Every structure is written in C-alpha cells, then in structure tokens.
Amino acid sequence: PCRAQPKKKKKVDVKREQAQKDRMKKKIKKLEKAAPEMIPIEDFITPLKYSDSNRVRSLPPLSFEETERRVLLMKKWCLFKQKQDKAEWKAIQTLVEAQQEALKELRLESEELYQAAIRRDEGLFPFERDGPNYTPPLPGYDPPEGKCVDITKVYTQ
Amino acid sequence: DALVSCHRHYKSRPTHGIGRFKYLLPKEAPKRKRDRLQMKEINVGTEYEYGDVNIQMTSYDMCLVEHFAQYVHKLCNRLSIRVNESYAMPTKTNEVLFLEERGSKMQLDAVLTTHQRVVQISGLSSTFAPILLEIIQSNQPEGVHLLVKEHTEADFKSRLKSRPELEELLAQMN
C-alpha cells in the first residue's frame, strides 16, 4: 500500500499539472490574440444632456453701431495678431541665421569644438516647465487641510 | 443608340481595362492588432538628431490645452518638423476634499478634471531643439504644464487598457 499510493500521486499529479498548464496556455493564447484596446477618452464623448434640443440660447438683437464696432474691433485685433505673428516668425529666422553663422565661424576656428557643439544635449530631455500664473502665490497663505481623491474610471479589457 | 451609350469595354477591344489604376498604387499593409510601435530613429549620426520626442501638455482647462496643442502642431508644420502623432491621453478626475474648521467631516470642495494632449515629433536636429523649446516656452499659456521627453514603450502602454486576467494567468505561469 505504501508503495502504490505515492506512485499514483506522482502520475496523477503530473498529468493534472500538465493538463492545467495546457489549459492555462490555451487561455493565454486566446487572450493574447485579442488586440489590446485604447482607453476611450472622455473628452471626446459629449454627454447626452448637451444634445438636448431644448437648450437654445436666445440672444437680444444687436444695434447697427454695436455690430459695426464689433467688426472694426475684430479687424484691428486680426491686424495686431498678424503683426505679432510676423514679428515672431522674423525673430525665429534671425535666431536660426545667427546660429548658423556662429557655427560656421566656430568651424573655421576649430573643428573639434564644432563637432562637440553639433552633438545633441543629453540633459535636455526630460524638460519640464509650469505655465505662468495670473497672480503670484500669496506669501503667508495657510491652506485648509484636505486631500485629493483620484476617481478616474479604470477600464479593463 | 444602345451601342453608343454602352459603358462596357469588351475584352477583345483595345479599351479593355482602361479605368484600372489600383494595380499602380503601392501595396498597403493591412492594419491589424495594435499600431506599429517601434519607430525609433537612429540617435547617433554626423548631424545628431533626436528620435521620437513627446511634447505633453497638461492642464485643468480643456479648451486651453487643446488650442495650445493645435498651435504646437501648426508650428511644427510651419517649421517642417515631422509630426508622427497628435493624440490625447485619458482624462484624470480628482475630487478635492477639505477638512471643515469646526468638525471632523471632509467637505467636498470641487471635482477637477486634468486633461493631457501629446504631440509626437521626430527628426529634430540638435541645433534646432533649443530654439523650438524657446518658442514653445514663450507661448505657453497660463496653467498649462509642459513636459518634453523622449517616447518610450511605457508611454505607449499607458494608453492601452489593462488586462488583469492576462496578467494573473501570466503570473500564475511563472
């Protein structure tokens, strides 16, 4: 009896384990066949309450002077923005030209320095910068205690 | 009449197959499974160039961040920098609770949504990169956090849904 039982255990265990492994492998293959899906972005799905046709804004009619004023203001703003854009583009061009000229001069000076300057900067990335604020932070501000809870919906496939 | 208005080109006629053009177009590989991920460029060369670079813009204000992403995309088009992709990362929602002055109850203050847009560029030369960064920085709007980093597989994987069953089975296998 002592001899027969361990033998049975070994065979049955090995078979069972192999069968289990095969089943798991099959399941894994089946799951891997399905392509991974992208998480849907909530920004691009308009909530249904905004597509209700009852929401219509009724604006009062504008007077002739008001429309004229608005059109002229828009034209002035367009001109201002165009000048700003052109100035920016010109600044970029001058920057690039100045850089190219400097590199040419450097090349004439010494080839080694030029090669070192052309090399890419490893410390440039990752680059992080916070946007400017409307108001600077108050010096003696004591914020109330609290916490932030992340309630993003987790999507699983 | 019927002969003139007939549109068929018979096989014996010289006009047979006159409208065919699909055989001239290059063969398109069928798009299946997930998109081709590894498009990394050579990073070493005579004129050093960066590989895939991600410009990630994060903010609480969705319109602002979208407009800024559009601006960056158009800027790259004007400067003839190749833009691989311009996509949005999933939005994160945060509930801000603060402790009331009298009492131990947490009071709900606001629900904030954080939006992130990514513009992926490649073929950026090392001399032009600082200039591009300078331009983007000077036009950065308020409240928009800018992050420029290289594209990695982890970045790509963060956009995909998690598969807990597959991971469980893989963990069990090993």
Boltz contact constraints between the chains, C-beta under 6 A:
constraints:
  - contact:
      token1: [A, 24]
      token2: [B, 169]
      max_distance: 6.0
  - contact:
      token1: [A, 27]
      token2: [B, 169]
      max_distance: 6.0
  - contact:
      token1: [A, 28]
      token2: [B, 169]
      max_distance: 6.0
  - contact:
      token1: [A, 31]
      token2: [B, 166]
      max_distance: 6.0
  - contact:
      token1: [A, 35]
      token2: [B, 33]
      max_distance: 6.0
  - contact:
      token1: [A, 35]
      token2: [B, 34]
      max_distance: 6.0
  - contact:
      token1: [A, 36]
      token2: [B, 34]
      max_distance: 6.0
  - contact:
      token1: [A, 36]
      token2: [B, 160]
      max_distance: 6.0
  - contact:
      token1: [A, 37]
      token2: [B, 161]
      max_distance: 6.0
  - contact:
      token1: [A, 38]
      token2: [B, 159]
      max_distance: 6.0
  - contact:
      token1: [A, 39]
      token2: [B, 90]
      max_distance: 6.0
  - contact:
      token1: [A, 39]
      token2: [B, 161]
      max_distance: 6.0
  - contact:
      token1: [A, 41]
      token2: [B, 88]
      max_distance: 6.0
  - contact:
      token1: [A, 41]
      token2: [B, 90]
      max_distance: 6.0
  - contact:
      token1: [A, 42]
      token2: [B, 91]
      max_distance: 6.0
  - contact:
      token1: [A, 43]
      token2: [B, 91]
      max_distance: 6.0
  - contact:
      token1: [A, 95]
      token2: [B, 131]
      max_distance: 6.0
  - contact:
      token1: [A, 119]
      token2: [B, 48]
      max_distance: 6.0
  - contact:
      token1: [A, 120]
      token2: [B, 48]
      max_distance: 6.0
  - contact:
      token1: [A, 120]
      token2: [B, 126]
      max_distance: 6.0
  - contact:
      token1: [A, 125]
      token2: [B, 149]
      max_distance: 6.0
  - contact:
      token1: [A, 125]
      token2: [B, 150]
      max_distance: 6.0
  - contact:
      token1: [A, 126]
      token2: [B, 149]
      max_distance: 6.0
  - contact:
      token1: [A, 127]
      token2: [B, 148]
      max_distance: 6.0
  - contact:
      token1: [A, 128]
      token2: [B, 147]
      max_distance: 6.0
  - contact:
      token1: [A, 129]
      token2: [B, 146]
      max_distance: 6.0
  - contact:
      token1: [A, 130]
      token2: [B, 145]
      max_distance: 6.0
  - contact:
      token1: [A, 131]
      token2: [B, 140]
      max_distance: 6.0
  - contact:
      token1: [A, 131]
      token2: [B, 142]
      max_distance: 6.0
  - contact:
      token1: [A, 131]
      token2: [B, 143]
      max_distance: 6.0
  - contact:
      token1: [A, 131]
      token2: [B, 144]
      max_distance: 6.0
  - contact:
      token1: [A, 132]
      token2: [B, 142]
      max_distance: 6.0
  - contact:
      token1: [A, 134]
      token2: [B, 142]
      max_distance: 6.0
  - contact:
      token1: [A, 144]
      token2: [B, 98]
      max_distance: 6.0
  - contact:
      token1: [A, 145]
      token2: [B, 99]
      max_distance: 6.0
  - contact:
      token1: [A, 146]
      token2: [B, 97]
      max_distance: 6.0
  - contact:
      token1: [A, 146]
      token2: [B, 98]
      max_distance: 6.0
  - contact:
      token1: [A, 146]
      token2: [B, 99]
      max_distance: 6.0
  - contact:
      token1: [A, 147]
      token2: [B, 97]
      max_distance: 6.0
  - contact:
      token1: [A, 148]
      token2: [B, 94]
      max_distance: 6.0
  - contact:
      token1: [A, 148]
      token2: [B, 96]
      max_distance: 6.0
  - contact:
      token1: [A, 149]
      token2: [B, 95]
      max_distance: 6.0
  - contact:
      token1: [A, 150]
      token2: [B, 94]
      max_distance: 6.0
  - contact:
      token1: [A, 151]
      token2: [B, 93]
      max_distance: 6.0
  - contact:
      token1: [A, 151]
      token2: [B, 95]
      max_distance: 6.0
  - contact:
      token1: [A, 152]
      token2: [B, 92]
      max_distance: 6.0
  - contact:
      token1: [A, 152]
      token2: [B, 93]
      max_distance: 6.0
  - contact:
      token1: [A, 155]
      token2: [B, 161]
      max_distance: 6.0
  - contact:
      token1: [A, 156]
      token2: [B, 162]
      max_distance: 6.0
  - contact:
      token1: [A, 156]
      token2: [B, 164]
      max_distance: 6.0
  - contact:
      token1: [A, 157]
      token2: [B, 161]
      max_distance: 6.0
  - contact:
      token1: [A, 157]
      token2: [B, 163]
      max_distance: 6.0
